Amino acid sequence: FVVEYEESHWEPGRWKELQKVAGPGPPSEPTERLKTPPAAPDRNPENIKIHGHLPHEMDIIWDPLLPTEYNGPGLEYKVSYRKLEVEDQWQEHLVMRPSFIVRNTSTFAPYEIKIQTRNSLGWGPQPKPITGYSGEDVPTTAPRNVAVEVINTTALRVSWSPVLPATVRGHLGGYNVYLERIKSFLSPDEVLEERDSQSFSGNRTHAIVLGLEPFSEYTLTVSVFNKKGKGPKSDPVTFHTPEGVPGKVPILIASNIQDDSVLLEWGIPSVTNGILTGFLLQYHHLNETSLEVIDSFELNITSPDATQQQFWGLVRGSLFRFNLSACTRAGCGPAQAQEYRTGVVASVGRTMARITTQRWFIGTLCGVALLTLVAVIMCFVVRNKGGKYAGMLPRQQQDTLSMGK
């Protein structure tokens, strides 16, 4: 029911809801207790799982029935199994717990499995069989016909013939590719023995392998794997990776910057990826405001040991960008870039030289003037007070002063 009210002084005739009251009424008296009669189970277990933890066993587990689903006393499970397409007769076992282990099986063999419930009143419905496998073991054979196709300095394509399914002895996980870097052709006498492996999942016959080092010798093997482990490796295949472009020049600096010339100096890259053949230098005359390229020049430095280069004929007081790359037979690597202005250091030097010359000249004039002034003062003093101090002077000078009087 709903309770409403009216405020008759200010809002006469307007009814507002105050409260709603709803819900069930009081219950009736309970009936007498009743007990249903027992019956055979009306359902079988669900979520059946088959695991092979050991090579010659098969573990079967399932979700048990709830007590309210027993339908009567004495609940049991009948586990039936037979090897798929090999055995006609079912092996049967009655268990009370929701698990069973089949022992002495073949390694990774397919089986049909059924689980049926029963109690003291009878059997549950006829179950449908499911397929599962006994325990796995490590593969027994290696892939054959392994071939390598080098794509570039750091990548290759490897292919193989797949192994027979029976030799996998488990669910095929994929293939492992093993690499061993034997040596670098930059240091052929050094034995490296650098090892690496990469996994490729699924049933496949080829893979792309990345992360190789340029200009090196490798050996490669392939194996198959399952959940239990890895099989034997294939026969090794030896291959070479080609030269690559060098790494970046570590430093590029300019010295002895003049009005129309500059001396560039640089360092050799620590990673050459091949035999250095020289350097590629590009230098661009830039617009001061927009930094657009006015003119460009290119110079091939054919000495791999070069670490400096003098340039002449540059425009005085102009901005230049220098790009330097190290090169091998495979090409030139990334450039090291620097910008410099011609004539700045030289002009500053001449400005400082002129200032120094002016200061020396002014200082010299001041010194000469000061000495002249001192000499004039001394002469004046000696002339005016010569008699008083004459005894203090040598005789020759006294005679000279007397003659002057």
C-alpha positions as CSV (number, residue, x, y, z in Angstrom):
1,F,0.0,0.0,0.0
2,V,0.9,3.7,-0.4
3,V,0.6,6.4,2.3
4,E,0.0,10.0,1.0
5,Y,-0.6,13.3,2.7
6,E,-1.9,16.8,1.9
7,E,-0.6,20.1,3.2
8,S,-3.9,22.0,3.2
9,H,-2.8,25.5,4.1
10,W,-0.2,26.3,1.4
11,E,-0.8,23.5,-1.1
12,P,-4.4,22.4,-0.8
13,G,-5.5,19.6,-3.1
14,R,-1.9,18.4,-3.8
15,W,-1.2,14.9,-2.4
16,K,2.3,13.8,-1.9
17,E,3.7,10.3,-1.4
18,L,4.9,9.7,2.1
19,Q,5.7,6.0,2.1
20,K,5.3,2.7,0.2
21,V,4.9,-0.5,2.0
22,A,5.3,-3.8,0.1
23,G,6.6,-7.4,0.4
24,P,5.5,-10.9,1.2
25,G,3.0,-11.8,3.8
26,P,3.7,-14.1,6.7
27,P,4.6,-17.7,5.8
28,S,2.3,-20.7,6.3
29,E,3.1,-23.5,8.7
30,P,5.7,-26.0,7.3
31,T,4.5,-29.3,5.9
32,E,5.7,-32.6,7.2
33,R,9.2,-33.7,6.1
34,L,9.3,-35.8,3.0
35,K,12.1,-38.0,1.6
36,T,12.4,-38.8,-2.1
37,P,13.2,-42.4,-3.0
38,P,16.7,-43.2,-4.3
39,A,17.4,-43.6,-8.0
40,A,20.3,-44.3,-10.3
41,P,22.6,-41.3,-11.2
42,D,21.2,-39.1,-14.0
43,R,24.5,-37.6,-15.0
44,N,28.2,-38.5,-15.5
45,P,31.3,-36.5,-14.5
46,E,32.4,-33.6,-16.6
47,N,35.7,-31.8,-17.3
48,I,37.7,-34.9,-17.8
49,K,41.5,-34.3,-18.2
50,I,44.2,-36.7,-19.3
51,H,47.8,-36.0,-18.4
52,G,51.0,-38.0,-19.0
53,H,53.5,-37.0,-16.3
54,L,55.6,-40.1,-16.9
55,P,56.4,-41.7,-20.3
56,H,54.6,-45.0,-19.4
57,E,51.6,-43.7,-17.5
58,M,48.3,-41.9,-18.1
59,D,46.7,-39.8,-15.4
60,I,42.9,-39.3,-15.7
61,I,41.1,-36.7,-13.5
62,W,37.6,-35.3,-13.5
63,D,35.2,-33.1,-11.6
64,P,33.3,-35.2,-9.0
65,L,29.5,-35.2,-8.6
66,L,28.1,-33.1,-5.8
67,P,26.4,-35.0,-3.0
68,T,23.0,-33.7,-4.1
69,E,23.7,-35.4,-7.5
70,Y,24.4,-38.9,-6.1
71,N,20.7,-39.8,-6.2
72,G,21.4,-42.7,-3.8
73,P,24.1,-44.3,-1.6
74,G,27.3,-46.0,-2.8
75,L,28.4,-43.7,-5.6
76,E,31.3,-45.0,-7.7
77,Y,33.0,-44.2,-11.0
78,K,33.7,-46.7,-13.7
79,V,36.8,-45.8,-15.7
80,S,37.0,-47.5,-19.1
81,Y,39.9,-47.2,-21.5
82,R,41.4,-48.8,-24.6
83,K,44.2,-47.9,-27.1
84,L,42.6,-46.1,-30.0
85,E,42.2,-48.1,-33.2
86,V,44.3,-50.9,-31.8
87,E,42.4,-52.6,-29.0
88,D,38.7,-53.7,-29.2
89,Q,38.2,-54.6,-25.6
90,W,37.8,-52.0,-22.9
91,Q,39.8,-52.1,-19.7
92,E,37.5,-51.2,-16.8
93,H,38.1,-50.1,-13.2
94,L,35.7,-49.0,-10.4
95,V,37.0,-46.2,-8.2
96,M,35.5,-43.9,-5.5
97,R,37.8,-40.9,-5.9
98,P,37.8,-38.6,-9.0
99,S,41.1,-39.8,-10.4
100,F,42.8,-42.9,-11.9
101,I,46.3,-43.7,-13.2
102,V,46.7,-46.1,-16.1
103,R,50.2,-47.8,-15.8
104,N,52.4,-49.6,-18.3
105,T,51.2,-47.7,-21.3
106,S,53.1,-47.1,-24.5
107,T,54.8,-43.8,-24.8
108,F,52.5,-41.0,-26.1
109,A,49.9,-43.5,-27.3
110,P,46.3,-42.3,-28.1
111,Y,43.6,-43.8,-25.9
112,E,39.8,-43.7,-25.7
113,I,38.5,-43.0,-22.2
114,K,35.0,-43.2,-20.7
115,I,33.8,-42.5,-17.2
116,Q,30.4,-43.6,-16.0
117,T,28.7,-43.1,-12.6
118,R,26.8,-45.7,-10.6
119,N,25.2,-46.1,-7.2
120,S,23.4,-48.9,-5.4
121,L,20.3,-48.3,-7.6
122,G,22.1,-48.6,-10.9
123,W,24.2,-47.0,-13.6
124,G,24.2,-43.5,-14.9
125,P,23.7,-42.7,-18.6
126,Q,26.0,-44.2,-21.2
127,P,29.0,-41.8,-21.5
128,K,30.7,-40.7,-24.7
129,P,34.4,-41.6,-25.1
130,I,37.0,-38.9,-25.3
131,T,40.6,-39.2,-26.7
132,G,43.7,-38.6,-24.6
133,Y,47.4,-39.5,-24.7
134,S,49.7,-41.4,-22.4
135,G,52.9,-39.8,-21.1
136,E,55.5,-38.1,-23.4
137,D,59.2,-38.7,-23.7
138,V,62.0,-36.7,-25.4
139,P,62.1,-36.9,-29.2
140,T,64.4,-39.6,-30.7
141,T,65.4,-38.2,-34.1
142,A,66.9,-35.0,-35.5
143,P,65.6,-33.0,-38.5
144,R,67.3,-33.8,-41.8
145,N,68.3,-31.9,-44.9
146,V,69.1,-28.7,-43.0
147,A,70.0,-25.9,-45.4
148,V,71.0,-22.3,-44.8
149,E,70.3,-19.2,-47.1
150,V,72.1,-16.1,-46.0
151,I,69.8,-13.1,-46.4
152,N,72.1,-10.3,-45.3
153,T,74.8,-9.5,-42.8
154,T,72.7,-10.3,-39.7
155,A,69.8,-12.6,-41.0
156,L,69.4,-16.0,-42.6
157,R,66.7,-18.5,-43.6
158,V,67.1,-22.0,-42.4
159,S,65.0,-24.9,-43.7
160,W,64.8,-28.7,-42.8
161,S,62.8,-31.8,-43.4
162,P,60.3,-32.5,-40.5
163,V,60.8,-35.5,-38.3
164,L,58.3,-38.4,-38.3
165,P,55.4,-37.8,-35.8
166,A,56.1,-41.2,-34.1
167,T,59.7,-40.1,-33.2
168,V,58.5,-36.9,-31.5
169,R,56.9,-39.0,-28.7
170,G,54.8,-36.2,-27.5
171,H,52.9,-33.1,-28.6
172,L,55.2,-31.3,-31.0
173,G,56.3,-28.0,-29.4
174,G,58.5,-26.7,-32.3
175,Y,62.1,-26.5,-33.4
176,N,65.3,-25.1,-31.9
177,V,68.0,-23.5,-34.0
178,Y,71.5,-23.5,-32.5
179,L,74.2,-21.1,-33.6
180,E,77.9,-21.1,-32.9
181,R,80.1,-18.2,-34.0
182,I,83.5,-19.8,-34.7
183,K,85.5,-16.8,-35.8
184,S,85.4,-13.2,-37.1
185,F,87.3,-12.7,-40.4
186,L,88.7,-9.5,-38.9
187,S,90.6,-11.7,-36.4
188,P,90.8,-15.1,-38.1
189,D,93.2,-16.6,-35.6
190,E,91.0,-15.9,-32.6
191,V,88.7,-18.8,-31.6
192,L,85.4,-17.3,-30.4
193,E,83.0,-20.1,-29.5
194,E,80.0,-17.8,-29.1
195,R,76.8,-19.8,-28.8
196,D,73.2,-18.8,-29.2
197,S,69.8,-20.6,-29.7
198,Q,66.4,-19.5,-31.0
199,S,63.1,-21.4,-30.6
200,F,60.3,-21.5,-33.2
201,S,57.0,-23.0,-32.2
202,G,54.7,-25.1,-34.2
203,N,55.0,-27.7,-36.9
204,R,57.1,-25.9,-39.5
205,T,59.9,-26.5,-42.0
206,H,61.8,-23.2,-42.0
207,A,62.5,-20.1,-39.9
208,I,64.1,-16.7,-40.2
209,V,67.1,-16.3,-37.8
210,L,68.1,-12.8,-36.8
211,G,70.9,-11.3,-34.7
212,L,74.0,-12.6,-36.5
213,E,77.3,-10.8,-36.6
214,P,78.7,-9.6,-40.0
215,F,81.8,-11.0,-41.6
216,S,81.9,-14.1,-39.5
217,E,81.9,-17.9,-39.8
218,Y,79.1,-19.9,-38.1
219,T,77.9,-23.5,-37.7
220,L,74.2,-24.2,-37.3
221,T,72.2,-27.2,-36.1
222,V,68.4,-27.9,-35.6
223,S,66.5,-30.0,-33.1
224,V,62.8,-30.8,-32.4
225,F,61.3,-30.3,-28.9
226,N,58.2,-31.3,-26.9
227,K,57.0,-30.8,-23.3
228,K,59.5,-33.3,-22.1
229,G,62.6,-31.8,-23.7
230,K,64.7,-31.5,-26.8
231,G,65.7,-34.2,-29.3
232,P,69.1,-34.8,-30.8
233,K,70.7,-32.1,-33.0
234,S,71.0,-32.3,-36.7
235,D,74.4,-32.5,-38.6
236,P,76.1,-29.1,-38.4
237,V,76.0,-26.7,-41.4
238,T,78.8,-24.2,-41.8
239,F,78.2,-20.8,-43.4
240,H,79.7,-17.2,-43.6
241,T,78.0,-13.9,-43.2
242,P,79.1,-11.1,-45.6
243,E,80.7,-7.8,-44.7
244,G,78.6,-5.1,-43.3
245,V,78.8,-1.3,-43.2
246,P,80.9,0.1,-40.3
247,G,79.6,1.7,-37.2
248,K,79.5,5.5,-36.7
249,V,82.8,7.5,-36.6
250,P,83.1,8.2,-32.8
251,I,84.3,11.8,-33.1
252,L,84.7,14.5,-35.7
253,I,86.4,17.8,-34.8
254,A,87.8,20.8,-36.7
255,S,91.1,22.6,-35.8
256,N,93.2,25.3,-37.4
257,I,90.1,27.1,-38.7
258,Q,91.2,29.9,-41.1
259,D,89.5,32.3,-43.5
260,D,89.2,29.8,-46.3
261,S,90.4,26.5,-44.8
262,V,89.9,24.0,-42.0
263,L,91.6,20.8,-40.7
264,L,89.2,18.0,-39.9
265,E,90.2,15.2,-37.5
266,W,88.3,12.0,-36.6
267,G,88.6,8.6,-35.0
268,I,88.3,5.1,-36.4
269,P,85.0,3.3,-35.6
270,S,85.3,0.6,-32.9
271,V,82.9,-1.7,-34.9
272,T,83.9,-2.0,-38.6
273,N,81.9,-5.1,-39.6
274,G,84.4,-5.6,-42.3
275,I,87.7,-4.4,-43.7
276,L,87.8,-0.6,-43.9
277,T,88.4,0.8,-47.4
278,G,88.3,4.5,-46.5
279,F,85.9,7.3,-45.7
280,L,83.2,9.3,-47.4
281,L,83.2,13.0,-46.5
282,Q,80.3,15.3,-47.5
283,Y,80.4,19.0,-46.7
284,H,77.6,21.5,-47.3
285,H,77.7,25.3,-47.5
286,L,74.7,26.5,-45.5
287,N,72.5,29.6,-45.5
288,E,73.0,31.5,-42.3
289,T,69.3,32.1,-41.7
290,S,67.4,29.2,-43.1
291,L,70.2,26.6,-42.9
292,E,69.3,25.5,-46.4
293,V,72.1,24.0,-48.4
294,I,73.7,26.4,-50.8
295,D,76.2,24.1,-52.3
296,S,77.5,20.5,-51.6
297,F,80.7,18.8,-52.1
298,E,81.8,15.1,-51.7
299,L,85.2,13.6,-51.2
300,N,86.2,9.9,-51.1
301,I,89.2,9.3,-48.8
302,T,90.7,6.0,-50.0
303,S,93.1,5.5,-47.1
304,P,91.5,3.3,-44.3
305,D,94.1,4.6,-41.8
306,A,93.4,8.3,-42.4
307,T,92.4,10.4,-39.4
308,Q,92.5,13.9,-40.8
309,Q,92.0,16.0,-43.9
310,Q,92.8,19.6,-44.8
311,F,90.3,21.6,-46.8
312,W,91.1,24.7,-48.8
313,G,89.1,27.2,-50.9
314,L,86.2,27.6,-48.4
315,V,84.2,30.8,-48.3
316,R,85.3,33.1,-45.5
317,G,82.9,33.6,-42.6
318,S,80.5,31.0,-43.9
319,L,78.7,28.1,-42.1
320,F,79.6,24.6,-43.2
321,R,78.2,21.2,-42.2
322,F,80.6,18.2,-42.5
323,N,79.3,14.6,-42.6
324,L,81.9,11.8,-42.3
325,S,81.2,8.0,-42.8
326,A,83.5,5.1,-42.6
327,C,83.2,2.6,-45.5
328,T,83.8,-1.1,-46.3
329,R,83.2,-3.0,-49.5
330,A,79.6,-3.4,-48.3
331,G,79.1,0.4,-48.2
332,C,79.3,3.4,-45.9
333,G,78.0,3.5,-42.4
334,P,76.0,6.2,-40.6
335,A,77.6,9.7,-40.7
336,Q,79.0,11.8,-37.9
337,A,78.0,15.4,-38.4
338,Q,79.5,18.7,-37.2
339,E,79.0,22.4,-38.2
340,Y,81.7,25.0,-38.3
341,R,82.2,28.6,-39.4
342,T,85.3,29.6,-41.4
343,G,87.4,32.6,-40.4
344,V,86.1,33.0,-36.8
345,V,89.3,31.9,-35.1
346,A,91.6,33.8,-37.5
347,S,89.6,37.0,-37.2
348,V,89.6,36.8,-33.4
349,G,93.3,36.3,-33.5
350,R,94.0,39.4,-35.6
351,T,91.6,41.5,-33.5
352,M,93.6,40.4,-30.3
353,A,96.9,41.0,-32.1
354,R,95.9,44.6,-32.9
355,I,94.8,45.2,-29.4
356,T,98.1,43.9,-28.0
357,T,100.1,46.0,-30.5
358,Q,98.2,49.2,-29.5
359,R,98.7,48.6,-25.8
360,W,102.4,48.0,-26.3
361,F,102.8,51.2,-28.4
362,I,100.8,53.3,-25.9
363,G,102.8,51.9,-23.0
364,T,106.1,52.7,-24.7
365,L,105.0,56.3,-25.4
366,C,104.0,56.7,-21.7
367,G,107.3,55.3,-20.5
368,V,109.3,57.7,-22.8
369,A,107.3,60.7,-21.7
370,L,107.7,59.8,-18.0
371,L,111.5,59.4,-18.3
372,T,111.7,62.7,-20.2
373,L,109.7,64.5,-17.5
374,V,111.9,63.0,-14.7
375,A,115.1,64.1,-16.6
376,V,113.8,67.7,-17.0
377,I,112.9,67.9,-13.3
378,M,116.3,66.7,-12.2
379,C,118.0,69.2,-14.5
380,F,115.9,72.0,-13.2
381,V,116.6,71.1,-9.6
382,V,120.3,70.7,-10.1
383,R,120.6,74.0,-12.0
384,N,118.8,76.0,-9.4
385,K,120.4,74.5,-6.3
386,G,123.7,73.5,-7.7
387,G,125.8,75.5,-5.1
388,K,124.2,73.8,-2.2
389,Y,124.7,70.3,-3.5
390,A,127.9,70.8,-5.5
391,G,130.0,69.1,-2.9
392,M,128.0,66.0,-3.3
393,L,128.8,65.8,-7.1
394,P,131.9,64.5,-8.8
395,R,134.4,67.2,-9.7
396,Q,133.8,67.0,-13.4
397,Q,130.1,67.7,-12.9
398,Q,130.9,70.5,-10.5
399,D,133.1,72.2,-13.1
400,T,130.4,71.8,-15.6
401,L,127.8,73.4,-13.3
402,S,130.3,76.3,-12.6
403,M,130.8,76.9,-16.2
404,G,127.1,76.9,-16.7
405,K,126.7,79.8,-14.1
